[in-house]
Amino acid sequence: MQLRHAIQLVPAIQIPAMIFLVGCMSTDITPKDAVEVDSMAFSKGNIPEHVNPVIVQIPEADLQPPKVEIDDTTVDVANGNKITTQKTEVVSTAPDGTTLTQKVPEAINAQLSNNQKWPVDSLVGQVNGKPLYASEFLKTREDRIISIAAEKDRVSARNQVVQLITEAFNQYVNNLLVISEAEAMIPAEAQEGVLAWLKDLQEKEIANRGGSRADAQRSIEEEFPGTTIEEFMNRQKNQALAGDLLNRRIRPRTIVSWRDVERLYDVNSAVYNPLPTIRIGRIAILKSNQANVDKVNASVSQGKSFSQVAAEVGQPDGGFWREISIPVGGIDAIPDLVDEVKTRIKGLALNKIDGPIESKTQFIWMTLISAQQDKPKSIFDPQLQLQLRRQIENQRYGIEQIRYFQMLRTHWVATDLESMKERLIVITMNRYFRQQ
């Protein structure tokens, strides 16, 4: 047994009092005149004749047991489930009087209803024998998820996160499948060539990133934190193999013929051959408002612009009436205008006020605000042909890529990918949304 308190030894004869320290007290507080005494000297029958040990004082705080403080926080989650987080602190007093606080790791108690499943943040599933862990999957997307979860519109935020996880998971699975297919297609006699190519690629990468392995490692970590040279080169290898496989399997299915280009051009003919458009201004004043009628006539006679006249009499939108696309048959082919208005529009001049024309109830002044005719694009325009061809190729490439990925999933995957994705979504919601 070790004694942690100072003990005063009172000798049987009249000698000055001395302080003896027994046990494992630190040397920095030991008095200079202290004498070491074996603890066995104080056992029954072994007390020295010249001393009489007497305990002078023990601080009351030293006799008090440590105080345990517990703080429980319970949060309601979905389906009647609750999570209780328990924070525990052990508070004690040191021999020198200072307070020591020790935090115990948080304990989480999930109170589940009967037959209720609870997602565990561990192995979500396996794709081609490669495990997928939720923490590793969400780590690179955590900042984006936290940002979305902080939005006030909870429904919109949830939909965004579900879409994010769905797209990321599909991309993750597709990448693994393509890499597995590409590696499986490398014949045995070509394995050495791949290794030699990878070694050459690594040497070039090191040369481009400083010339030494240490410099290359620092450069890679700055660009991709936590990534080693081997991991980086393996990523480069996978990208090269996947790109080569997709080019050989999908690109031949995206051949575009001249007929395809013509068909797409015809479908979007209105875009490449836009109709001319005109913008018409119109000022209409009731006959009963003779003051405004006189004001318009006076302003027109003074040579003021249409926009100035419209502003003086308070016409909305500066007197703008409507924008008209002129069909192939011209103004006469506009279906929703009467013949009288069509005839008048034909006679309008740019920025020239026409009128007034008197109707049964009002006087009307009109003008041609603007006329626009974009230059048409011929199908024989080389740039337009390339644009149409790339558009068709991209559409077909996307379709063929989806078909190819579906074939790979049928060939390689034996697990339920939909269940894995749902587990990821549930874990994401519990981790990031329940905290908001």
Summary of the structure (lengths in Angstrom):
residues: 436
radius of gyration: 43.4
end to end distance: 52.5
largest distance: 138.6
contacts: 1056
relative contact order: 0.09
helix: 49%
strand: 20%
